[in-house]
């Protein structure tokens, strides 16, 4: 069975080369679905041998569903531009595909993901649903936190991929401004209670404590404090945009 690797991009020139180079020699095709980058993302990806498909961004689920339709392989692996794969991960995926039995209920796999903030290992690991047997895949749904629907169950791969998020404050602020619009719209459509001073304070404090205490950011010194403050700021921007929507005349 063949493997298609899909990457969604928009202005990722600072990370796309590292991502693609980590994928060298892996998979049968690499497809970059670009949502109108104005930097050198497309040129870099083309230079490194990826197939480029331009597609106007509507929401994250729609973009992933469009990407799926471009894939020719029986298996599809989604990798984000700020992620990289390891040799151990490549070997494990190869074994999974070579031994896959379509008659069993498994339709896809969770990937473990090791997270780096500001290039620093945060000792955090989450799981994302990214590898699918195409014939059992139905669709992605959800505007921001998109979720896959499959005809079957999920397994889990043991070898993690590497996630280099929150690389610098400028990049973080740009992403926050983009994502907060969708997050605010979701809350507005769900008829979120009217924003008040107390609600602003509560969501900002909760975000700070989740990052600094629950996720043990305090163990990372100034890095951890900056990240916790950023999470609090992100909540302020999201709910500030929600407040604007609620008060728009």
C-alpha positions as CSV (number, residue, x, y, z in Angstrom):
1,X,0.0,0.0,0.0
2,X,1.1,3.5,-0.8
3,X,1.4,6.4,1.7
4,X,0.4,10.0,0.9
5,X,1.8,12.7,3.2
6,X,-0.2,16.0,3.4
7,X,0.9,19.3,4.9
8,X,-1.3,22.4,5.2
9,X,0.5,25.7,4.9
10,X,0.2,29.5,5.0
11,X,3.3,31.6,5.5
12,X,5.4,28.8,7.0
13,X,8.8,29.7,5.4
14,X,10.6,29.5,8.7
15,X,9.7,25.8,9.4
16,X,8.6,24.2,6.1
17,X,12.2,23.2,5.1
18,X,12.9,21.4,8.3
19,X,9.5,19.6,8.1
20,X,10.1,18.5,4.5
21,X,13.7,17.5,5.1
22,X,12.6,15.3,8.0
23,X,10.2,13.5,5.6
24,X,13.0,12.8,3.0
25,X,12.7,9.3,1.7
26,X,9.4,8.7,3.4
27,X,6.1,8.1,1.7
28,X,5.1,7.9,-1.9
29,X,4.0,11.5,-2.4
30,X,4.2,14.7,-0.3
31,X,1.4,17.2,-1.0
32,X,1.5,20.8,0.3
33,X,-1.9,22.4,0.3
34,X,-1.2,26.2,0.5
35,X,-3.8,28.8,1.6
36,X,-2.3,31.8,-0.2
37,X,1.2,32.2,1.4
38,X,2.8,35.6,0.8
39,X,6.2,34.5,1.9
40,X,8.6,31.9,0.4
41,X,6.7,28.8,1.7
42,X,5.6,27.6,-1.8
43,X,9.0,28.2,-3.4
44,X,10.8,26.3,-0.6
45,X,8.4,23.4,-0.8
46,X,8.7,23.2,-4.5
47,X,12.5,23.2,-4.3
48,X,12.4,20.3,-1.9
49,X,10.2,18.2,-4.2
50,X,6.7,18.6,-2.7
51,X,3.6,18.7,-4.9
52,X,1.9,22.1,-4.4
53,X,-1.9,22.6,-4.5
54,X,-3.3,26.1,-3.9
55,X,-6.7,26.2,-2.1
56,X,-8.5,29.2,-0.5
57,X,-8.9,28.7,3.2
58,X,-12.4,28.5,4.6
59,X,-11.9,26.5,7.8
60,X,-9.5,23.8,9.1
61,X,-11.9,20.9,8.5
62,X,-12.6,22.0,4.9
63,X,-8.9,22.4,4.2
64,X,-8.1,18.9,5.5
65,X,-11.0,17.4,3.5
66,X,-9.8,19.1,0.3
67,X,-6.2,17.8,1.0
68,X,-7.5,14.3,1.4
69,X,-9.1,14.4,-2.0
70,X,-5.7,15.2,-3.5
71,X,-4.1,12.1,-2.0
72,X,-3.5,9.0,-4.2
73,X,-2.3,6.6,-1.5
74,X,-4.3,4.1,0.4
75,X,-2.9,5.6,3.6
76,X,-2.9,9.3,4.3
77,X,-0.6,11.0,7.0
78,X,-1.2,14.6,8.0
79,X,1.8,16.5,9.2
80,X,1.8,20.2,10.2
81,X,4.4,22.5,8.9
82,X,5.9,23.0,12.4
83,X,6.3,19.3,13.0
84,X,9.1,16.9,12.2
85,X,9.2,13.1,12.0
86,X,12.0,10.9,13.3
87,X,13.6,7.8,11.8
88,X,11.9,5.6,14.5
89,X,8.5,7.1,13.5
90,X,9.2,6.3,9.8
91,X,10.1,2.7,10.6
92,X,7.0,2.2,12.7
93,X,4.6,3.7,10.1
94,X,6.2,1.5,7.4
95,X,5.6,-1.7,9.5
96,X,2.0,-0.6,10.2
97,X,1.3,-0.1,6.5
98,X,3.0,-3.4,5.5
99,X,1.1,-5.5,8.0
100,X,-2.2,-3.6,7.8
101,X,-5.3,-5.9,7.5
102,X,-8.3,-4.0,6.1
103,X,-10.6,-6.6,7.6
104,X,-9.8,-5.6,11.1
105,X,-11.7,-2.7,12.7
106,X,-8.8,-0.2,12.9
107,X,-9.3,2.8,10.6
108,X,-6.6,5.1,11.7
109,X,-3.9,5.9,14.3
110,X,-3.2,8.4,17.0
111,X,0.3,9.9,16.8
112,X,2.1,10.8,20.0
113,X,3.6,14.3,19.8
114,X,6.5,15.7,21.8
115,X,6.2,19.5,22.2
116,X,8.9,22.2,22.1
117,X,8.2,25.8,23.1
118,X,10.8,28.4,22.0
119,X,12.9,25.4,20.9
120,X,13.0,24.0,24.4
121,X,11.8,20.5,25.3
122,X,8.7,21.1,27.5
123,X,8.5,17.4,28.6
124,X,4.9,17.4,27.3
125,X,3.3,14.8,25.1
126,X,-0.1,14.8,23.6
127,X,-1.9,12.6,21.0
128,X,-3.3,13.6,17.6
129,X,-5.3,11.6,15.0
130,X,-3.3,11.9,11.8
131,X,-2.7,8.6,10.1
132,X,-5.7,7.0,8.2
133,X,-6.7,4.2,6.0
134,X,-8.4,6.1,3.3
135,X,-11.2,3.7,2.5
136,X,-12.4,3.9,6.1
137,X,-12.1,7.6,6.4
138,X,-15.3,9.7,6.2
139,X,-14.6,13.4,6.9
140,X,-13.1,16.1,9.0
141,X,-15.5,18.3,10.9
142,X,-15.1,21.4,13.1
143,X,-14.0,24.9,12.2
144,X,-10.9,25.1,14.5
145,X,-10.4,22.0,16.5
146,X,-11.2,19.7,13.6
147,X,-12.0,16.1,14.4
148,X,-11.9,13.1,12.0
149,X,-14.9,10.7,11.5
150,X,-13.9,7.2,10.5
151,X,-15.6,3.8,10.0
152,X,-13.8,1.9,12.7
153,X,-11.5,2.4,15.7
154,X,-8.1,4.0,16.3
155,X,-4.8,2.4,17.2
156,X,-1.8,4.4,18.6
157,X,1.8,4.6,17.3
158,X,4.5,4.6,20.0
159,X,7.2,6.6,18.3
160,X,6.4,10.4,18.7
161,X,6.7,13.1,16.2
162,X,8.2,16.5,17.2
163,X,6.2,19.6,17.5
164,X,8.0,23.0,17.4
165,X,5.3,25.4,18.4
166,X,5.5,28.9,19.8
167,X,8.9,29.6,18.2
168,X,9.0,33.3,18.9
169,X,6.6,36.0,20.1
170,X,6.0,37.6,16.7
171,X,4.9,34.2,15.2
172,X,2.8,33.5,18.3
173,X,1.0,36.9,18.0
174,X,0.3,36.3,14.3
175,X,-1.2,32.9,14.9
176,X,-3.3,34.2,17.9
177,X,-4.8,36.9,15.7
178,X,-5.7,34.3,13.1
179,X,-7.1,31.6,15.4
180,X,-8.9,33.9,17.8
181,X,-11.3,35.0,15.1
182,X,-12.5,31.4,14.6
183,X,-12.6,30.7,18.3
184,X,-14.7,33.8,19.0
185,X,-17.1,33.0,16.1
186,X,-17.7,29.5,17.5
187,X,-18.5,30.9,21.0
188,X,-20.7,33.6,19.5
189,X,-22.7,31.1,17.4
190,X,-23.1,28.9,20.5
191,X,-24.7,32.0,22.2
192,X,-21.9,32.4,24.8
193,X,-23.1,34.4,27.9
194,X,-22.4,38.1,27.5
195,X,-18.8,39.0,28.4
196,X,-18.2,40.8,31.7
197,X,-15.2,42.0,33.6
198,X,-15.4,38.9,35.9
199,X,-15.6,36.5,32.9
200,X,-12.5,38.1,31.3
201,X,-10.6,37.8,34.6
202,X,-11.7,34.2,35.1
203,X,-10.7,32.9,31.6
204,X,-7.3,34.8,31.7
205,X,-6.4,33.5,35.2
206,X,-7.5,29.9,34.3
207,X,-5.3,30.0,31.1
208,X,-2.3,31.2,33.1
209,X,-2.7,28.6,35.8
210,X,-3.3,25.7,33.4
211,X,0.0,26.6,31.6
212,X,2.1,27.5,34.6
213,X,0.9,25.1,37.2
214,X,-1.1,22.2,35.5
215,X,1.3,21.9,32.6
216,X,4.3,22.6,34.9
217,X,5.5,25.6,33.1
218,X,7.1,26.8,36.3
219,X,9.8,24.1,35.8
220,X,11.0,26.0,32.8
221,X,11.9,29.3,34.4
222,X,11.3,32.5,32.4
223,X,10.3,30.3,29.4
224,X,7.4,28.9,31.4
225,X,6.3,32.3,32.7
226,X,6.3,33.8,29.2
227,X,4.3,30.9,27.8
228,X,1.7,31.2,30.7
229,X,1.4,34.9,30.1
230,X,0.9,34.3,26.4
231,X,-1.8,31.7,27.0
232,X,-3.6,34.3,29.2
233,X,-3.2,37.0,26.5
234,X,-4.6,34.6,23.9
235,X,-7.7,34.1,25.9
236,X,-8.1,37.8,26.3
237,X,-7.9,38.3,22.5
238,X,-10.4,35.5,21.8
239,X,-12.9,36.7,24.3
240,X,-12.2,40.4,23.4
241,X,-13.3,39.5,19.8
242,X,-16.3,37.7,21.2
243,X,-17.2,40.9,23.2
244,X,-16.9,42.9,20.0
245,X,-19.3,40.5,18.3
246,X,-21.8,40.7,21.2
247,X,-21.7,44.5,21.2
248,X,-21.7,45.1,17.4
249,X,-24.7,47.1,16.3
